[in-house]
Amino acid sequence: MGTDKKKKREKTLAEQADKYVLYEAAVQSPDVDASFFRKVFRKRFSRDPRILREDFCGTAAVCCQWARSGRDRLAIGVDLDPVPLAWARQHNLAALPRKVRERVQLVQGDVREVEGPAADVVAAQNFSFFIFKTRDEMRGYFEAARRHLAEEGLLILDMMGGSQSHIEDHVEKRKVGKGKVAGISHPAFQYLWEQRRFDPITHRSKNHIHFRFRDGSRLRRAFSYDWRLWTLPEVQEVLVEAGFDEVQVYWEGTDSKTGEGNGRYRPRRHAPADPAWIAYVVAARTR
């Protein structure tokens, strides 16, 4: 009998990858979001916000950053999917000091139904409310979000749009350097956003996120989305219908040298026809 043994195949980088680590590294900026929430709240109510409710929280990165950013800050994260919530508890929460971790509460359930303490800020980030495909569904969510706010509170949404978001079979690519998320190291990788399908009659949009690595391996369809691409006028109108007292669009400025977004958002009533834009919508409850 031969003594040579077949070498065990090494796992590819894609097989070793944690898709939640890659998502946070490529897509999220919790420190930027938390800073923006504080800025717009202070501008509107002349005081610091204390309680954040993060709807569709996923791995609760924003919740953790919020609790970390102030000694008296509390964060409640709500999501219907138990899998990212379990990951959040195992990694993002576990990475926090005990006293900070105690100020973060994660709840599995429908964001329209889960009750809790009245929040200063309710946030729905990463276009998550696009899962609602009718005005009635969206209004129902906005009414619930308003109910979850204190008498002085803000609902903060982010939105994407522009003619480029309507292109089918379109893939955007971006390189992400190696780094660490929640104490977990990741290699450099390529982030790919695929716009698979867009229906101009219903504004139904199907998209996927893929990750590609230097060894040629891929993590295909790590995340998939079935959305309605709502427009800014529609969302502002439904927010008013849901009882919000004031609605503002915060539009991103442009870097004069690169022509790209500069990461600074200011309230605007009109904007240029950018083919690919991201904006915040801030709705105030004042009574």
QUINOR-V967007 format. One record per pair of residues at least 24 apart in sequence whose ideal C-beta (glycine too) atoms are under 8 Angstrom apart, sorted by the first residue. I is the first residue (numbers start at 1). GAP is how many residues later the second one is. D is the distance in whole Angstrom. If there is no record, write none. Layout:
I|GAP|D / I|GAP|D
//
This chain:
12|201|7 / 12|203|6 / 12|204|8 / 12|205|4 / 13|174|6 / 13|176|8 / 13|200|4 / 13|201|7 / 13|202|5 / 13|204|5 / 14|197|7 / 14|199|6 / 14|203|4 / 14|204|6 / 14|205|5 / 15|202|7 / 17|169|7 / 17|172|8 / 17|194|7 / 17|196|7 / 17|202|6 / 18|166|6 / 18|168|7 / 19|192|7 / 19|200|6 / 19|203|4 / 19|204|7 / 20|38|8 / 20|39|5 / 20|64|6 / 20|67|5 / 20|71|8 / 20|161|8 / 21|160|5 / 21|161|7 / 21|163|5 / 21|165|5 / 22|154|8 / 22|164|6 / 22|167|6 / 22|169|8 / 22|189|5 / 22|197|7 / 22|200|7 / 23|35|8 / 23|36|8 / 23|186|7 / 23|199|7 / 23|200|7 / 24|35|6 / 24|37|6 / 24|157|5 / 24|158|8 / 25|151|6 / 25|154|6 / 25|156|5 / 25|161|6 / 26|148|7 / 26|150|5 / 26|163|8 / 26|165|4 / 26|183|8 / 26|185|8 / 27|99|7 / 27|164|8 / 27|182|8 / 28|33|5 / 28|34|8 / 28|98|7 / 30|31|4 / 30|32|5 / 30|34|7 / 30|35|4 / 30|36|8 / 31|34|6 / 31|38|8 / 32|231|7 / 33|29|5 / 33|32|7 / 33|90|7 / 33|92|6 / 34|28|7 / 34|31|5 / 34|32|5 / 34|35|5 / 36|120|8 / 36|214|8 / 36|229|7 / 36|244|7 / 37|29|8 / 37|84|5 / 37|86|6 / 37|117|8 / 37|119|6 / 38|31|8 / 40|114|6 / 40|116|7 / 40|210|7 / 40|240|8 / 40|242|5 / 41|79|6 / 41|80|6 / 41|113|6 / 44|110|7 / 44|238|8 / 44|240|6 / 45|107|5 / 49|71|4 / 49|72|5 / 49|105|8 / 50|24|7 / 50|70|6 / 51|24|8 / 51|25|7 / 51|66|6 / 51|67|7 / 51|68|5 / 51|69|5 / 51|70|8 / 51|99|8 / 52|24|7 / 52|67|6 / 52|68|7 / 52|69|5 / 52|70|8 / 52|71|7 / 53|24|8 / 53|25|7 / 53|63|7 / 53|66|4 / 53|68|7 / 53|69|5 / 53|70|7 / 53|95|6 / 54|24|7 / 54|69|5 / 54|71|7 / 55|24|8 / 55|56|4 / 55|67|6 / 55|68|7 / 55|69|5 / 55|73|7 / 55|74|8 / 55|90|7 / 56|55|6 / 56|68|6 / 56|69|8 / 56|70|7 / 56|72|3 / 56|73|7 / 56|75|8 / 57|28|8 / 57|31|7 / 57|49|7 / 58|26|5 / 58|30|7 / 58|68|8 / 59|25|5 / 59|26|8 / 59|28|5 / 59|29|4 / 59|32|7 / 59|33|6 / 60|25|7 / 60|28|4 / 60|32|6 / 60|33|7 / 60|44|7 / 60|46|6 / 61|27|8 / 61|31|6 / 62|61|7 / 62|63|6 / 63|25|8 / 63|41|5 / 63|43|7 / 64|24|8 / 64|28|5 / 64|29|7 / 64|31|8 / 64|32|6 / 64|36|8 / 64|40|6 / 67|29|7 / 67|33|5 / 67|34|8 / 67|36|4 / 67|37|5 / 68|28|7 / 68|32|6 / 73|30|7 / 74|29|5 / 74|30|8 / 74|31|8 / 74|43|7 / 75|28|7 / 75|29|5 / 75|30|7 / 76|28|8 / 76|29|5 / 76|30|8 / 76|31|7 / 76|40|5 / 76|41|7 / 76|43|7 / 77|27|7 / 77|28|7 / 77|29|5 / 77|30|7 / 78|28|8 / 78|29|5 / 78|30|8 / 78|31|6 / 78|33|5 / 78|36|5 / 78|38|8 / 79|27|8 / 79|28|8 / 79|29|7 / 79|32|8 / 80|28|7 / 80|29|7 / 80|30|6 / 80|31|8 / 81|27|8 / 82|26|5 / 91|90|8 / 91|91|4 / 91|92|7 / 91|93|7 / 92|90|5 / 94|88|8 / 95|87|5 / 95|88|5 / 111|30|7 / 111|33|7 / 111|34|8 / 112|28|6 / 112|29|6 / 112|32|4 / 113|31|7 / 115|33|7 / 116|32|7 / 118|30|7 / 118|31|6 / 118|32|4 / 118|33|8 / 118|35|7 / 119|29|6 / 119|30|6 / 119|31|7 / 119|34|6 / 120|29|8 / 120|30|6 / 120|32|8 / 120|33|5 / 120|34|7 / 121|32|7 / 121|33|5 / 121|34|8 / 121|35|6 / 122|26|6 / 122|27|6 / 122|31|7 / 122|32|7 / 122|33|5 / 122|34|7 / 123|32|8 / 123|33|5 / 123|34|8 / 124|31|8 / 124|32|8 / 124|33|5 / 124|34|8 / 125|31|8 / 125|32|8 / 125|33|5 / 126|32|7 / 127|31|6 / 127|32|6 / 127|33|6 / 127|98|8 / 127|100|7 / 129|28|6 / 130|75|8 / 130|95|8 / 130|97|4 / 130|98|6 / 130|99|7 / 130|100|6 / 131|95|7 / 131|96|6 / 132|96|7 / 133|69|8 / 133|71|7 / 133|94|8 / 133|95|4 / 135|99|8 / 135|103|6 / 138|92|7 / 138|97|8 / 138|100|5 / 139|99|5 / 139|102|6 / 139|103|5 / 142|96|6 / 142|97|6 / 142|99|8 / 142|100|4 / 142|102|7 / 142|141|8 / 143|99|5 / 143|100|7 / 145|97|8 / 146|96|6 / 146|97|5 / 146|98|6 / 146|137|8 / 146|139|5 / 149|136|5 / 150|135|8 / 151|134|7 / 151|135|7 / 151|136|6 / 152|133|7 / 152|134|6 / 153|131|8 / 153|132|5 / 154|128|6 / 154|129|7 / 154|130|6 / 154|131|7 / 155|84|7 / 155|89|7 / 155|127|7 / 155|128|4 / 155|130|7 / 156|124|6 / 156|125|7 / 156|126|5 / 156|127|8 / 157|78|7 / 157|123|7 / 157|124|4 / 157|125|8 / 157|126|8 / 158|120|6 / 158|121|7 / 158|122|5 / 158|123|8 / 159|71|7 / 159|73|7 / 159|76|7 / 159|119|7 / 159|120|5 / 159|121|8 / 159|122|6 / 160|69|8 / 160|116|8 / 160|117|7 / 160|118|5 / 161|68|7 / 161|70|7 / 161|71|7 / 161|116|6 / 161|118|8 / 162|111|8 / 162|112|5 / 162|113|5 / 162|114|5 / 162|115|5 / 163|110|8 / 163|112|5 / 164|111|4 / 164|112|4 / 165|30|7 / 165|33|8 / 165|40|7 / 165|64|6 / 165|111|7 / 166|32|5 / 166|34|7 / 166|63|8 / 167|28|6 / 167|31|7 / 168|27|6 / 168|28|7 / 168|29|6 / 168|30|5 / 169|25|8 / 169|26|7 / 169|27|7 / 170|24|7 / 170|25|4 / 171|24|8 / 187|26|7 / 187|27|7 / 188|26|7 / 189|24|5 / 189|25|8 / 198|31|7 / 202|26|7 / 203|25|5 / 203|26|5 / 203|27|7 / 203|28|8 / 204|24|6 / 205|24|5 / 232|47|7 / 232|49|7 / 235|46|6 / 236|45|7 / 239|42|7 / 239|44|5 / 243|42|8 / 244|39|4 / 244|40|6 / 244|41|6 / 245|39|6 / 245|40|6 / 245|41|5 / 245|42|7 / 246|37|7 / 246|38|4 / 246|40|7 / 247|34|7 / 247|35|7 / 247|36|5 / 247|37|8 / 248|33|7 / 248|34|5 / 248|35|8 / 249|30|6 / 249|31|7 / 249|32|6 / 249|33|8 / 250|29|6 / 250|30|4 / 250|31|8 / 250|32|6 / 251|26|8 / 251|28|5 / 252|25|7 / 252|26|6 / 252|27|7
//
